[in-house]
Amino acid sequence: MPMPASGDGAAGIGRREFIRYSVAGAAAAGLAPLGSAGVAAAAEGSQVRAPRGVTVGDGLVVAGAELALPPGFTYETFGAFGSPMQDGFATPPIHDGMGVFADGDDYRIVRNHELGDSNDIERGSVVGRPGSAYDRKGPGCTTTMIVNQNGKLLESWVSANGMDSNCSGAETPWGTWLTCEETTIGKKSDRRKNHGYVFEVDAFADKSQTLKPIKGMGRFVHEAAGVDPDTGVVYLTEDNNPDCFYRYVSDVPGEPSMGGTLQALKIAGQPGYNTVVGQTVGEVLPVVWVEIDDPNPPEAEDDARSILRQARMKGAARFLSGEGCTMVGNSVVFDSSDGGDAELGQIWKYTPTDKIGSLKERGELELLYESDDQMVLDGPDNLCTSPGGQIVIAEDGTEDDSYMRALLDDGSIINLAQNLVPMRLSIIDASGKLYDPYVPNDDFKVNDGVGFSEFAGPRFSPDGKWLFVNIQVPGITCAITGNWASIGL
């Protein structure tokens, strides 16, 4: 693994920080994944088994050292934490949300790296070239990868940097990736600029970009986004407990940086509606939208709920742990990972019905699914839409196991993939991030046992052939392929 040099050229994290990354990445020695070699061995008929004591989920078989998949499905791995990139930097850790775009015969993937305030790693330096950074004290970044039709990585580089806690985001119909910061840290801490924003990354730029925040989309604890392909309206989830669900109506559709209006979802006639408990699957609730008067409040660093307070004062609905977001036609499906009577998660769908795309839009909110069984669905997080319009769900529940599931039209949940990469819990905290022994209030200790990190960033290729997804820790990108229709997707 090449060591980035210091200075403004192939700089990045300093030697001391880089060593701490490397130690964390290697700390699972003896438990580490086999990578592409493991997949190749499986393809050639060599025996590959799940780790000792691990039960493979219903409908799945061991497909390689990293994944259990439906029978007949295969996968590739690439872009692992620490692997060299073409710009001279090592691939950063904590792989999260991704956007996938067609690029001739290849695919372009923009991948978030959730480094920063919202996990255990508080870096004092930027990843990538400091000269392109939004904030030279912000460790969050995106990397762009070019992958061919066979699921092989051709190139990768740091495409945007100087952000913080880049969690998930959304592809746009105009060829960009909206990357969301899951923190409101700022100048009062050790950052040079304020954070808590959404940034727009040009997926087709071939070098690192200097970005400006889209402040109209709000300064809050962002999680994910979805973009209506017809109206350009951007839907936004919040993960700060409690939360609201938002949308951003651009003044110029397709040009969110030109300005717009941030709104929050309200149940018509029921101000302050609580979606968290007492809900019925299939019930339809009428929706209106209330405007956020100040989307960039000066007190956001000290009060990350300052926008939520504005929304709730106007009667916005309450959600709990807003996470994934995906478009299904012109409806948006999003989840609440801790919502529901059993606190195991809910899947919601909003559909616009009147004055569509305007500030006066009305619509309908429907609860598609609420989990009451941890073994079926536990903490839905990132979402994407399958070629057949079904909902793929990356779980973020316990570290005892880690699944990607799918919600089918008939309301059933199926297993889609299982993470077989065991990591010591000293490397993973409750949010699936890297463990930092210098942070005093971490949940886990050095001698804790073994767990499995969450899946993150599932996205299908535009042609529907590949499902790309990350194993967040130690940081591996997987490309899964098979007969999706055969399993209802």
PLY file of the C-alpha trace (Angstrom):
ply
format ascii 1.0
element vertex 489
property float x
property float y
property float z
element edge 488
property int vertex1
property int vertex2
end_header
0.00 0.00 0.00
1.66 3.27 -1.06
2.10 5.96 1.57
0.66 9.32 0.51
3.25 12.04 0.55
2.83 15.21 2.56
2.06 18.62 1.16
-0.44 19.70 -1.47
0.41 17.07 -4.06
-0.34 13.43 -3.25
-1.07 14.45 0.30
-3.86 13.19 2.45
-3.86 12.00 5.96
-0.50 12.33 7.65
1.78 9.41 8.42
0.53 9.07 11.99
-3.13 9.07 10.95
-2.43 6.73 8.03
-0.85 4.22 10.39
-3.95 4.36 12.59
-6.10 3.67 9.53
-3.86 0.77 8.58
-3.89 -0.73 12.07
-7.68 -0.58 12.15
-7.92 -2.16 8.73
-5.54 -4.97 9.62
-6.77 -5.57 13.15
-8.94 -8.45 12.07
-5.88 -10.50 11.14
-6.91 -14.11 10.95
-10.48 -12.98 10.34
-9.83 -10.97 7.19
-11.80 -11.55 3.98
-10.21 -13.51 1.14
-11.23 -10.88 -1.42
-11.40 -11.75 -5.11
-9.25 -14.83 -4.53
-12.00 -16.27 -2.37
-14.58 -15.68 -5.08
-12.31 -17.23 -7.70
-11.76 -20.27 -5.50
-15.50 -20.68 -5.07
-16.04 -20.38 -8.82
-13.45 -23.08 -9.43
-15.19 -25.44 -7.06
-12.96 -25.05 -4.00
-14.75 -25.45 -0.69
-15.69 -22.12 0.85
-17.64 -22.20 4.09
-19.29 -19.64 6.32
-17.23 -18.71 9.39
-17.48 -21.10 12.30
-20.73 -20.70 14.21
-22.40 -18.60 11.51
-25.78 -19.77 10.22
-26.46 -18.87 6.61
-29.89 -17.31 6.15
-32.87 -18.98 4.51
-32.66 -19.02 0.72
-28.92 -18.27 0.66
-25.77 -20.30 0.01
-22.13 -19.41 0.50
-21.03 -17.74 -2.74
-17.51 -16.84 -1.62
-15.52 -15.70 1.37
-17.44 -12.44 1.71
-21.07 -13.18 0.82
-23.87 -15.68 0.98
-26.28 -15.16 -1.94
-29.27 -16.86 -3.58
-28.24 -20.04 -5.44
-26.74 -19.29 -8.85
-25.72 -15.73 -7.99
-22.07 -14.66 -8.12
-20.09 -11.57 -7.21
-16.85 -9.63 -7.59
-15.07 -7.43 -5.06
-13.00 -4.29 -5.60
-12.19 -0.86 -4.20
-11.19 -2.17 -0.78
-10.02 0.11 2.01
-6.27 0.69 1.67
-6.00 -0.37 -1.96
-4.08 2.06 -4.21
-5.97 4.45 -6.49
-4.81 6.05 -9.73
-4.37 9.49 -8.11
-1.70 8.15 -5.75
-3.88 7.90 -2.67
-5.01 4.83 -0.77
-8.74 4.05 -0.80
-10.30 5.58 2.33
-12.34 3.47 4.79
-15.99 3.52 5.89
-17.66 2.93 2.52
-21.25 4.22 2.55
-23.81 5.50 0.03
-23.17 5.15 -3.71
-24.52 6.37 -7.03
-24.12 4.34 -10.23
-24.14 5.87 -13.73
-23.82 4.51 -17.27
-20.57 5.57 -18.98
-20.54 4.07 -22.47
-19.88 0.36 -22.00
-18.69 0.94 -18.42
-20.19 2.17 -15.15
-19.20 5.15 -13.05
-19.72 4.76 -9.32
-19.47 7.66 -6.88
-18.96 6.33 -3.36
-19.22 8.15 -0.03
-16.73 7.65 2.81
-18.30 8.48 6.16
-15.21 9.88 7.87
-15.67 12.53 10.52
-17.74 13.66 13.43
-20.55 11.09 13.18
-18.24 8.16 13.92
-15.23 7.40 16.08
-12.64 8.96 13.80
-12.11 12.67 14.24
-9.38 13.43 11.76
-7.61 16.75 11.75
-6.62 16.48 8.12
-8.22 16.10 4.75
-8.28 12.96 2.55
-7.06 13.69 -0.95
-5.52 16.92 -2.24
-5.96 19.79 0.24
-6.12 22.26 -2.64
-9.48 20.87 -3.79
-11.04 20.55 -0.33
-14.16 22.41 0.76
-12.67 22.41 4.27
-9.05 21.38 4.88
-10.06 20.09 8.31
-12.91 17.95 6.95
-12.06 14.24 6.52
-15.22 13.20 4.63
-14.94 12.53 0.91
-16.20 10.75 -2.16
-14.27 8.47 -4.50
-15.20 7.80 -8.11
-14.66 4.40 -9.70
-14.91 3.19 -13.29
-16.04 -0.43 -13.47
-16.46 -2.51 -16.63
-19.35 -4.76 -17.66
-17.63 -7.73 -15.99
-17.60 -6.04 -12.60
-13.87 -5.31 -12.72
-12.43 -2.04 -11.42
-10.58 -0.01 -14.07
-9.82 3.28 -12.27
-10.54 5.10 -9.01
-9.69 8.45 -7.43
-10.77 10.95 -4.77
-13.48 12.97 -6.54
-14.48 15.43 -3.78
-13.09 16.10 -0.30
-13.08 18.34 2.74
-16.59 17.37 3.81
-17.62 15.54 6.99
-19.48 12.30 7.68
-20.63 11.69 4.10
-23.40 9.21 4.70
-25.74 8.49 1.82
-27.20 10.58 -1.01
-28.86 10.26 -4.41
-28.13 10.03 -8.11
-29.75 12.80 -10.13
-31.24 12.43 -13.62
-28.74 15.06 -14.81
-25.65 12.98 -14.02
-24.58 14.11 -10.56
-24.40 12.58 -7.09
-25.88 14.42 -4.10
-23.66 13.56 -1.13
-25.12 14.23 2.33
-23.29 15.17 5.53
-24.57 13.45 8.68
-23.37 16.08 11.15
-23.67 19.79 11.89
-20.12 20.20 13.21
-18.50 23.51 12.32
-16.20 26.36 13.16
-16.79 26.08 16.91
-15.09 22.70 16.83
-11.95 21.89 14.89
-13.35 22.58 11.41
-12.55 25.62 9.30
-16.03 25.74 7.77
-19.54 24.78 8.79
-20.97 21.38 7.90
-24.36 19.69 7.76
-25.04 20.25 4.08
-25.65 18.50 0.77
-23.01 18.81 -1.98
-23.36 17.98 -5.68
-20.61 15.86 -7.26
-20.25 15.71 -11.04
-20.14 11.97 -11.67
-18.35 12.48 -14.99
-15.53 14.71 -13.81
-12.16 12.96 -14.12
-10.40 14.71 -11.25
-11.09 15.99 -7.76
-13.67 18.78 -7.67
-13.97 21.78 -5.38
-17.56 21.85 -4.16
-19.84 24.38 -2.53
-22.66 23.35 -0.20
-26.27 23.67 -1.33
-27.32 25.57 1.77
-30.95 25.76 0.72
-31.24 21.99 1.26
-30.77 22.62 4.95
-28.14 22.34 7.61
-29.12 19.29 9.63
-28.09 15.68 10.22
-28.65 14.45 6.67
-28.87 10.79 5.79
-30.14 9.97 2.29
-31.95 11.53 -0.66
-34.05 10.70 -3.70
-34.76 12.75 -6.82
-38.08 12.73 -8.73
-37.03 12.18 -12.36
-39.85 14.33 -13.76
-39.97 17.32 -11.39
-36.40 17.36 -10.04
-37.78 17.58 -6.48
-35.20 16.25 -4.00
-36.46 14.25 -1.00
-34.26 14.20 2.12
-34.17 12.01 5.24
-32.87 13.06 8.65
-31.21 10.77 11.23
-31.06 12.54 14.56
-33.92 11.02 16.60
-36.55 12.36 16.37
-36.63 13.43 12.73
-38.70 14.94 9.96
-38.95 14.05 6.28
-38.10 16.87 3.87
-38.16 17.87 0.24
-36.36 20.59 -1.69
-38.12 22.28 -4.60
-35.54 23.93 -6.85
-36.27 27.35 -8.34
-34.87 25.94 -11.59
-35.60 22.20 -11.95
-32.35 20.30 -12.38
-30.30 23.18 -10.93
-30.54 22.77 -7.13
-27.52 25.00 -6.51
-29.41 27.93 -8.07
-31.73 28.10 -5.06
-34.96 26.58 -3.87
-37.33 25.98 -0.98
-37.00 23.41 1.81
-40.22 21.88 3.12
-41.23 19.25 5.69
-43.96 16.63 5.47
-47.13 17.26 7.48
-50.19 15.03 7.79
-53.14 17.18 6.69
-55.47 17.97 9.55
-53.25 16.26 12.13
-50.46 18.63 13.16
-47.52 17.01 14.94
-48.56 13.52 13.82
-46.44 10.74 15.36
-45.64 8.04 12.78
-43.47 6.06 15.19
-46.09 3.95 16.97
-49.67 2.84 16.49
-49.54 2.68 12.69
-51.34 0.30 10.32
-49.74 -1.18 7.22
-51.67 -0.09 4.13
-53.37 2.91 5.74
-53.12 6.05 3.61
-52.56 9.45 5.22
-53.10 12.78 3.41
-49.95 14.92 3.11
-49.23 18.63 2.76
-45.86 20.37 2.97
-44.78 23.19 5.33
-41.96 25.60 4.52
-38.76 25.89 6.53
-38.20 29.60 7.07
-34.46 29.39 7.77
-32.76 26.35 6.20
-29.30 27.50 7.33
-29.80 28.51 10.97
-26.74 29.98 12.70
-27.34 27.87 15.82
-27.22 24.55 13.93
-23.83 23.52 15.28
-25.03 23.81 18.88
-28.57 22.66 18.09
-28.67 20.06 15.33
-32.47 19.97 15.70
-32.93 23.65 14.87
-34.54 22.90 11.49
-36.63 20.10 12.98
-37.91 22.58 15.58
-39.00 24.94 12.82
-40.79 22.09 11.08
-42.49 20.79 14.22
-43.70 24.28 15.13
-45.61 24.19 11.83
-47.06 20.75 12.52
-44.63 18.50 10.64
-44.89 14.76 11.25
-42.46 12.96 13.56
-40.31 10.03 12.39
-37.58 8.09 14.18
-34.16 7.38 12.64
-34.78 8.44 9.06
-32.39 6.45 6.87
-32.69 5.17 3.30
-34.53 6.80 0.42
-35.26 5.55 -3.12
-37.55 6.44 -6.01
-40.11 3.97 -7.39
-41.45 5.81 -10.39
-42.63 9.15 -9.03
-43.19 7.80 -5.53
-40.46 8.00 -2.93
-39.87 5.14 -0.50
-37.99 5.87 2.72
-37.47 4.13 6.01
-37.43 4.78 9.73
-34.91 2.33 11.15
-36.13 2.51 14.77
-39.81 3.19 14.05
-42.70 0.89 14.83
-44.21 -0.62 17.94
-41.35 -3.14 18.15
-38.73 -0.45 17.33
-37.40 -2.66 14.52
-38.12 -0.37 11.58
-40.75 0.89 9.14
-40.85 1.33 5.34
-42.91 4.31 4.08
-44.04 5.47 0.63
-45.00 9.01 -0.34
-46.85 9.61 -3.62
-47.65 13.11 -4.94
-51.25 13.45 -6.13
-52.08 17.13 -6.73
-50.20 20.28 -7.84
-47.25 17.96 -8.42
-43.83 19.59 -8.19
-45.17 22.86 -6.80
-44.84 24.26 -3.28
-48.57 23.56 -2.80
-48.25 19.89 -3.69
-50.43 17.38 -1.88
-49.90 13.67 -1.67
-50.40 10.44 0.24
-48.24 8.65 2.80
-48.56 4.88 3.15
-46.88 2.48 5.55
-45.63 -0.38 3.37
-44.05 -2.51 6.08
-43.42 -2.53 9.83
-41.15 -5.14 11.34
-42.18 -7.07 14.44
-39.56 -9.79 14.07
-35.83 -9.12 14.33
-35.08 -12.26 12.32
-37.10 -10.96 9.35
-36.06 -7.29 9.29
-33.87 -5.49 11.81
-33.13 -1.78 11.41
-33.67 -0.96 7.72
-31.05 1.53 6.50
-29.94 2.26 2.92
-32.49 1.47 0.19
-32.53 1.05 -3.56
-35.01 -0.03 -6.22
-34.61 -3.27 -8.17
-35.07 -3.57 -11.96
-38.60 -4.88 -11.28
-39.50 -2.09 -8.86
-39.00 -3.97 -5.58
-37.26 -2.41 -2.55
-33.78 -3.61 -1.60
-32.92 -2.95 2.05
-29.53 -2.85 3.74
-29.96 -3.63 7.43
-28.25 -1.85 10.30
-29.37 -3.89 13.28
-27.17 -5.90 15.60
-23.63 -7.06 14.82
-24.67 -10.71 15.37
-25.46 -10.91 11.67
-25.80 -8.57 8.72
-28.22 -8.95 5.84
-29.44 -7.25 2.73
-33.14 -8.02 2.30
-35.83 -7.18 -0.24
-39.45 -6.10 0.24
-41.64 -7.54 -2.51
-44.95 -6.21 -3.82
-46.87 -8.86 -1.88
-45.50 -7.48 1.39
-43.07 -10.34 2.03
-39.39 -9.97 2.93
-36.73 -12.19 1.36
-33.02 -12.59 2.10
-30.82 -11.19 -0.65
-27.28 -11.29 0.77
-25.46 -12.00 4.03
-22.13 -10.56 5.13
-19.68 -13.33 5.99
-16.71 -11.08 6.82
-16.12 -11.38 10.58
-14.52 -8.42 12.34
-13.56 -7.96 15.95
-16.07 -5.73 17.69
-13.17 -3.53 18.74
-13.15 -2.45 15.08
-16.89 -1.84 14.87
-19.05 0.44 17.00
-22.84 0.42 17.20
-23.10 2.35 13.95
-20.73 0.09 12.06
-17.79 2.51 12.05
-14.14 1.98 12.88
-13.25 1.75 16.55
-10.86 4.41 17.83
-9.25 3.49 21.18
-8.58 7.18 21.82
-12.30 7.98 22.04
-13.23 7.39 25.70
-16.98 6.68 25.39
-16.95 4.00 22.73
-19.29 1.08 23.39
-16.73 -1.65 22.71
-13.40 -2.63 24.18
-10.31 -4.14 22.61
-11.02 -7.69 23.79
-14.65 -7.84 22.68
-15.77 -10.62 20.37
-16.56 -10.92 16.70
-19.34 -9.20 14.75
-20.43 -8.36 11.23
-20.49 -4.86 9.79
-23.49 -3.44 7.98
-24.11 -3.35 4.25
-24.24 0.17 2.80
-25.00 1.96 -0.45
-26.86 -0.68 -2.51
-27.42 0.47 -6.09
-28.28 -1.37 -9.31
-26.43 -0.59 -12.51
-28.62 1.30 -15.01
-28.90 -1.84 -17.17
-30.04 -3.90 -14.18
-27.21 -6.42 -14.46
-25.23 -5.68 -11.31
-26.17 -4.81 -7.74
-23.30 -2.85 -6.20
-23.11 -2.71 -2.39
-20.50 -2.01 0.28
-19.49 -3.95 3.36
-18.82 -0.86 5.42
-16.07 -2.26 7.63
-13.36 -3.11 6.70
-14.49 -1.37 3.51
-15.19 -3.57 0.49
-17.33 -2.89 -2.58
-19.15 -5.91 -3.98
-20.78 -6.35 -7.40
-23.49 -9.03 -7.36
-25.10 -10.51 -10.46
-27.61 -13.21 -11.28
-31.15 -13.76 -12.55
-32.92 -11.05 -10.55
-36.35 -11.92 -11.96
-35.97 -15.48 -10.66
-36.12 -14.20 -7.06
-38.88 -11.65 -7.69
-36.70 -8.57 -8.24
0 1
1 2
2 3
3 4
4 5
5 6
6 7
7 8
8 9
9 10
10 11
11 12
12 13
13 14
14 15
15 16
16 17
17 18
18 19
19 20
20 21
21 22
22 23
23 24
24 25
25 26
26 27
27 28
28 29
29 30
30 31
31 32
32 33
33 34
34 35
35 36
36 37
37 38
38 39
39 40
40 41
41 42
42 43
43 44
44 45
45 46
46 47
47 48
48 49
49 50
50 51
51 52
52 53
53 54
54 55
55 56
56 57
57 58
58 59
59 60
60 61
61 62
62 63
63 64
64 65
65 66
66 67
67 68
68 69
69 70
70 71
71 72
72 73
73 74
74 75
75 76
76 77
77 78
78 79
79 80
80 81
81 82
82 83
83 84
84 85
85 86
86 87
87 88
88 89
89 90
90 91
91 92
92 93
93 94
94 95
95 96
96 97
97 98
98 99
99 100
100 101
101 102
102 103
103 104
104 105
105 106
106 107
107 108
108 109
109 110
110 111
111 112
112 113
113 114
114 115
115 116
116 117
117 118
118 119
119 120
120 121
121 122
122 123
123 124
124 125
125 126
126 127
127 128
128 129
129 130
130 131
131 132
132 133
133 134
134 135
135 136
136 137
137 138
138 139
139 140
140 141
141 142
142 143
143 144
144 145
145 146
146 147
147 148
148 149
149 150
150 151
151 152
152 153
153 154
154 155
155 156
156 157
157 158
158 159
159 160
160 161
161 162
162 163
163 164
164 165
165 166
166 167
167 168
168 169
169 170
170 171
171 172
172 173
173 174
174 175
175 176
176 177
177 178
178 179
179 180
180 181
181 182
182 183
183 184
184 185
185 186
186 187
187 188
188 189
189 190
190 191
191 192
192 193
193 194
194 195
195 196
196 197
197 198
198 199
199 200
200 201
201 202
202 203
203 204
204 205
205 206
206 207
207 208
208 209
209 210
210 211
211 212
212 213
213 214
214 215
215 216
216 217
217 218
218 219
219 220
220 221
221 222
222 223
223 224
224 225
225 226
226 227
227 228
228 229
229 230
230 231
231 232
232 233
233 234
234 235
235 236
236 237
237 238
238 239
239 240
240 241
241 242
242 243
243 244
244 245
245 246
246 247
247 248
248 249
249 250
250 251
251 252
252 253
253 254
254 255
255 256
256 257
257 258
258 259
259 260
260 261
261 262
262 263
263 264
264 265
265 266
266 267
267 268
268 269
269 270
270 271
271 272
272 273
273 274
274 275
275 276
276 277
277 278
278 279
279 280
280 281
281 282
282 283
283 284
284 285
285 286
286 287
287 288
288 289
289 290
290 291
291 292
292 293
293 294
294 295
295 296
296 297
297 298
298 299
299 300
300 301
301 302
302 303
303 304
304 305
305 306
306 307
307 308
308 309
309 310
310 311
311 312
312 313
313 314
314 315
315 316
316 317
317 318
318 319
319 320
320 321
321 322
322 323
323 324
324 325
325 326
326 327
327 328
328 329
329 330
330 331
331 332
332 333
333 334
334 335
335 336
336 337
337 338
338 339
339 340
340 341
341 342
342 343
343 344
344 345
345 346
346 347
347 348
348 349
349 350
350 351
351 352
352 353
353 354
354 355
355 356
356 357
357 358
358 359
359 360
360 361
361 362
362 363
363 364
364 365
365 366
366 367
367 368
368 369
369 370
370 371
371 372
372 373
373 374
374 375
375 376
376 377
377 378
378 379
379 380
380 381
381 382
382 383
383 384
384 385
385 386
386 387
387 388
388 389
389 390
390 391
391 392
392 393
393 394
394 395
395 396
396 397
397 398
398 399
399 400
400 401
401 402
402 403
403 404
404 405
405 406
406 407
407 408
408 409
409 410
410 411
411 412
412 413
413 414
414 415
415 416
416 417
417 418
418 419
419 420
420 421
421 422
422 423
423 424
424 425
425 426
426 427
427 428
428 429
429 430
430 431
431 432
432 433
433 434
434 435
435 436
436 437
437 438
438 439
439 440
440 441
441 442
442 443
443 444
444 445
445 446
446 447
447 448
448 449
449 450
450 451
451 452
452 453
453 454
454 455
455 456
456 457
457 458
458 459
459 460
460 461
461 462
462 463
463 464
464 465
465 466
466 467
467 468
468 469
469 470
470 471
471 472
472 473
473 474
474 475
475 476
476 477
477 478
478 479
479 480
480 481
481 482
482 483
483 484
484 485
485 486
486 487
487 488
